[in-house]
Amino acid sequence: MSWDDDPALFELTGKKFTHGDEKVWWNNLIRDRSRLAFAIINNDGGLIGDVELQQILWRAREAEIRISIGDKEYWNHGFGSEALEEAVFAAFHLLSLERVYLRVRVDNVRAIRSYQKVGFRAVARLAATGHLAGHTELQLMEITRARYAPLPARA
Ligand SMILES: CC(C)(COP(=O)(O)OP(=O)(O)OC[C@H]1O[C@@H](n2cnc3c(N)ncnc32)[C@H](O)[C@@H]1OP(=O)(O)O)[C@@H](O)C(=O)NCCC(=O)NCCS
């Protein structure tokens, strides 16, 4: 909830909760078969963010991915790329999806770099909507099961 109120994060990810509805968010999350979320934890087990497969289309075998490390102290230490890799692995090898895509601000170079490290590639530019409309464009990126190369440790 406190990360959700951070204006810097809002600019990058938008808002997840509106005040007071975290239980609604949680109940929706655990019941919704088109969403699967994972906590991102530091080396001591503390919560630092979350990564979520959403808009899962089981017949089309695709999903959108969203990630946010709320605790800025943990930006640029590889946690994001590792969490993405875990979630993409789960998408392809546990859920049998074929494609995972995401949308990111074109000026969010840290996020784009972490997506590239996992194997996402840019496929299109999109106009931003909502609170970002007119301020930036979004990069559509995707990774397919065919192009995904698991980390050597998994091979
Ligand atoms: C985006 C996010 C998940 C990435 O996770 P992370 O743990 O910070 O990223 P990583 O450390 O795995 O990788 C970041 C990479 O970007 C690079 N980078 C960071 N700032 C950069 C900059 N200004 N220019 C170029 N590269 C930059 C880092 O050097 C690193 O690349 P390297 O490993 O090749 O050196 C995380 O920073 C985050 O949650 N940010 C806030 C919310 C957000 O932007 N979410 C995504 C919305 S689409």
The ligand as an SDF file (V2000), in Angstrom:
LIG
                    3D

 48 50  0  0  0  0  0  0  0  0999 V2000
   11.9400   -2.4910  -13.6980 C   0  0  0  0  0  0  0  0  0  0  0  0
   12.4510   -3.3660  -12.5900 C   0  0  0  0  0  0  0  0  0  0  0  0
   11.5190   -4.5420  -12.3560 C   0  0  0  0  0  0  0  0  0  0  0  0
   13.8410   -3.9300  -12.9950 C   0  0  0  0  0  0  0  0  0  0  0  0
   14.3370   -4.7050  -11.9320 O   0  0  0  0  0  0  0  0  0  0  0  0
   15.8280   -4.4420  -11.3970 P   0  0  0  0  0  0  0  0  0  0  0  0
   16.1310   -5.4670  -10.3930 O   0  0  0  0  0  0  0  0  0  0  0  0
   15.9350   -3.0150  -10.9680 O   0  0  0  0  0  0  0  0  0  0  0  0
   16.6430   -4.6460  -12.7350 O   0  0  0  0  0  0  0  0  0  0  0  0
   18.0100   -5.4570  -12.9650 P   0  0  0  0  0  0  0  0  0  0  0  0
   19.0170   -5.0790  -11.9190 O   0  0  0  0  0  0  0  0  0  0  0  0
   17.6740   -6.8830  -13.0890 O   0  0  0  0  0  0  0  0  0  0  0  0
   18.4470   -4.9030  -14.3920 O   0  0  0  0  0  0  0  0  0  0  0  0
   18.4940   -3.4970  -14.6380 C   0  0  0  0  0  0  0  0  0  0  0  0
   19.4240   -3.2170  -15.7970 C   0  0  0  0  0  0  0  0  0  0  0  0
   19.1860   -1.8700  -16.2520 O   0  0  0  0  0  0  0  0  0  0  0  0
   20.4080   -1.1870  -16.2990 C   0  0  0  0  0  0  0  0  0  0  0  0
   20.1260    0.2360  -16.0910 N   0  0  0  0  0  0  0  0  0  0  0  0
   19.6450    0.8200  -14.9790 C   0  0  0  0  0  0  0  0  0  0  0  0
   19.5070    2.1480  -15.1880 N   0  0  0  0  0  0  0  0  0  0  0  0
   19.8980    2.3770  -16.4670 C   0  0  0  0  0  0  0  0  0  0  0  0
   19.9830    3.5440  -17.2740 C   0  0  0  0  0  0  0  0  0  0  0  0
   19.6200    4.7440  -16.8100 N   0  0  0  0  0  0  0  0  0  0  0  0
   20.4200    3.4090  -18.5520 N   0  0  0  0  0  0  0  0  0  0  0  0
   20.7720    2.1920  -19.0340 C   0  0  0  0  0  0  0  0  0  0  0  0
   20.7250    1.0440  -18.3050 N   0  0  0  0  0  0  0  0  0  0  0  0
   20.2800    1.1540  -17.0400 C   0  0  0  0  0  0  0  0  0  0  0  0
   21.2380   -1.8210  -15.2040 C   0  0  0  0  0  0  0  0  0  0  0  0
   22.6200   -1.5510  -15.3760 O   0  0  0  0  0  0  0  0  0  0  0  0
   20.8870   -3.2870  -15.4240 C   0  0  0  0  0  0  0  0  0  0  0  0
   21.5220   -3.8220  -16.5570 O   0  0  0  0  0  0  0  0  0  0  0  0
   22.8680   -4.7400  -16.4560 P   0  0  0  0  0  0  0  0  0  0  0  0
   22.5550   -5.8730  -15.5360 O   0  0  0  0  0  0  0  0  0  0  0  0
   23.1160   -5.1630  -17.8680 O   0  0  0  0  0  0  0  0  0  0  0  0
   23.9390   -3.8480  -15.8960 O   0  0  0  0  0  0  0  0  0  0  0  0
   12.6020   -2.5680  -11.2510 C   0  0  0  0  0  0  0  0  0  0  0  0
   13.6440   -1.6160  -11.3680 O   0  0  0  0  0  0  0  0  0  0  0  0
   11.3140   -1.8600  -10.8670 C   0  0  0  0  0  0  0  0  0  0  0  0
   10.3910   -2.4800  -10.3840 O   0  0  0  0  0  0  0  0  0  0  0  0
   11.2640   -0.5460  -11.1030 N   0  0  0  0  0  0  0  0  0  0  0  0
   10.1020    0.2680  -10.7240 C   0  0  0  0  0  0  0  0  0  0  0  0
    8.7910   -0.1430  -11.3760 C   0  0  0  0  0  0  0  0  0  0  0  0
    8.9130   -0.3640  -12.8640 C   0  0  0  0  0  0  0  0  0  0  0  0
    9.5340    0.3980  -13.5960 O   0  0  0  0  0  0  0  0  0  0  0  0
    8.2510   -1.4310  -13.3070 N   0  0  0  0  0  0  0  0  0  0  0  0
    8.1720   -1.7720  -14.7130 C   0  0  0  0  0  0  0  0  0  0  0  0
    6.9810   -1.1150  -15.2950 C   0  0  0  0  0  0  0  0  0  0  0  0
    6.6770   -1.6580  -16.9630 S   0  0  0  0  0  0  0  0  0  0  0  0
  1  2  1  0
  2  3  1  0
  2  4  1  0
  2 36  1  0
  4  5  1  0
  5  6  1  0
  6  7  2  0
  6  8  1  0
  6  9  1  0
  9 10  1  0
 10 11  2  0
 10 12  1  0
 10 13  1  0
 13 14  1  0
 14 15  1  0
 15 16  1  0
 15 30  1  0
 16 17  1  0
 17 18  1  0
 17 28  1  0
 18 19  1  0
 18 27  1  0
 19 20  2  0
 20 21  1  0
 21 22  1  0
 21 27  2  0
 22 23  1  0
 22 24  2  0
 24 25  1  0
 25 26  2  0
 26 27  1  0
 28 29  1  0
 28 30  1  0
 30 31  1  0
 31 32  1  0
 32 33  2  0
 32 34  1  0
 32 35  1  0
 36 37  1  0
 36 38  1  0
 38 39  2  0
 38 40  1  0
 40 41  1  0
 41 42  1  0
 42 43  1  0
 43 44  2  0
 43 45  1  0
 45 46  1  0
 46 47  1  0
 47 48  1  0
M  END
$$$$
